[in-house]
Amino acid sequence: MAAHPVDEKLPALKMATSGLQHVAAMYAGVVAPPLIVGAAIGLSATDLTFLTGACLFTAGLATFLQTLGFWKIGARLPFVNGVTFAGVAPMTAIVASTEDKSDALPVIFGAVIVAGLLGFLAAPVFCKAVRFFPPVVTGSVITLIGVSLLPVAFGWAQGPDPRADDYGSTTYLTLAGVTLLIVLLLRRFTRGFVKQIAVLLGLIVGTLVAIPFGVTDFGPVAHADVVGFPTPFHFGAPRFQLAAILSLCVVMVVSMTESTADMLALGEIVERPADERTIAAGLRADTLGSAISPLFNGFMCSAFAQNIGLVAMTRIRSRYVVATGGGFLVLMGLCPMAASLIAVAPRPVLGGAGVVLFGSVAASGIQTLVRAGLDRDNNVLIVAVSLAVGIIPITAPEFYHAFPGTAKIVLDSGISTGCVTAVVLNLLFNHLGKGREAQDVTHPMESGQEIAAAH
């Protein structure tokens, strides 16, 4: 019996190039949190490089846990794991509240360890939420994941520094457009393996095109060390403060909610639906990876939604491909020079490729919604309201400015708020009470006269 595409082992070259493509798609997302937190602390360039390498290394370990797994740990789906951006705001808040900045990282690491262990224990209970995720909910969440990620691609397309005068310049936007065009042309006019690695080829060609414009910076390669290892507790032994632990436990709940939605989305795409057991194993991998990460000076880890788009677009569903990408991440953590090679790709080039990747996630969500029965009024309302609530942080970033900081950690995650909204509305409209049957109304704008006539 042939193996499921998720469990398929591809030829070595295809495995390596496809794995590298996954790393290229998520690299910026992994290095951004340590750069932001390290800058807030005021780390030296050497320590900042060390912290970034440590996060790459721990992302690789977490990816191994998720894709290969052992015992009841790991969803064994093609998931890339890395530093969750949801933790950036509370971590910078911890830095701001710490009088001696040298204590900030030990306090953060201690909080991440506790949050990870508590999340690991809660995974078997948390996974039972899968019964509340029918297609109308999963389709809404998958669409929302893609829509929420698109602004990231648009931000990359405008340049590396929002405060710079040339941010959003025609040069940057042209480079993003050229990269997007290259990916589209490769997808349209090539076949087989070349078609499947169109994003990676687009990134390479886009980077070469950017050289004459002076946008491609090879400085990180020239100054990077060949060998390095994230020495355990390099910044000091973890410290445990209640306020920091509570704030990162909230982040862990948000992260577990998003990971549940991501697993459901990926399960649909690879045609291996994620059940309770799969989600529990995946959440254990997320939380255990987070608990281990601070030992090597890394932050909280979670599944990376942007790589779902790559799976959807390339149709390469093998988890071993993503595990190979995890191997590259570990090597980058051990070889800073290798990590700097991926960093050479300019942000606008990443932005052009990101439009395709993240748009593919939204398209997968729409495909799921088509199967959800949108001819029913209840389902249309669920989709409409959950998407509206989910895009609030994108379209109105200051909408929740009056709420407490802890509440904003949850509310500023559109994926989490949209997911919760979809689940609650599905319970309200499709499960609770014995009100008018959903099929009585086929569209939310249908007139009352037509309903009465039907009765």
Secondary structure, 3 states (H helix, E strand, C coil): CCCCHHHCCCCHHHHHHHHHHHHHHHHHHHHHHHHHHHHHHCCCHHHHHHHHHHHHHHHHHHHHHHHCCECCECCCCCCCEEECHHHHHHHHHHHHHCCCHHHHHHHHHHHHHHHHHHHHHHHHHHHHHHHHCCHHHHHHHHHHHHHHHHHHHHHHHCCCCCCCCCCCCHHHHHHHHHHHHHHHHHHHHCCHHHHHCHHHHHHHHHHHHHHHHCCCCCHHHHHCCCCCCCCCCCCCCCCCCHHHHHHHHHHHHHHHHHHHHHHHHHHHHCCCCCCHHHHHHHHHHHHHHHHHHHHHCCCCEEECCHHHHHHHHHCCCCHHHHHHHHHHHHHHHHCHHHHHHHHCCCHHHHHHHHHHHHHHHHHHHHHHHHCCCCCCHHHHHHHHHHHHHHCHHHHCCCCCCCCCHHHHHHHCCHHHHHHHHHHHHHHHHHCCCCCCCHHHCCCCCCCHHHHHHHC
